[in-house]
Every structure is written in structure tokens, then in C-alpha cells.
Amino acid sequence: MFLVFWLLFLFHLRILDGIPKVYCYGANKTVNIIVMELLGKSLEAIFNRQAKKMNLKSVCVIGYEMVFFY
């Protein structure tokens, strides 16, 4: 059921920039699978590249984008 909700959510947001394209999806009794576009480096990769330190401005920008992304 959650897979269907997530796919509908992505389907309705597909017209916006920054929403990943869904290539394939499927489910069985125990596993739900969605194959989607990778949009760039993960926050973990960026955090590790910065020697596990981020300045206050970077944290605020990430937080702002997470809250006000539409």
C-alpha cells in the first residue's frame, strides 16, 4: 500500500524540477521495489568529503530546502 502512495506522490510532482524519474516499480509479498533516477551525491557523501564537518550556513540552507521545497 505504501508503494502505491509513494508512486502517486512522485507522479503528481513529476512536473517540478528536482523530482526523480521513476523507471520501474514492483512488489511481492515481502518486498516493494522502486527504481528511480539518482539526482546527485548524497548528503552523506558530501558530509564525509567535508571531513564530517559542515558550517552553519550549509546546515541552514539544507534545512530551508528540505522545508520549503515544492
C-alpha positions, 0 to 999 in steps of 0.5 A: 500500500505504501508503494502505491502512495509513494508512486502517486506522490512522485507522479503528481510532482513529476512536473517540478524540477528536482523530482526523480524519474521513476523507471520501474516499480514492483512488489511481492509479498515481502518486498516493494521495489522502486527504481528511480533516477539518482539526482546527485551525491548524497548528503552523506557523501558530501558530509564525509568529503567535508571531513564530517564537518559542515558550517552553519550556513550549509546546515541552514540552507539544507534545512530551508530546502528540505522545508520549503521545497515544492 
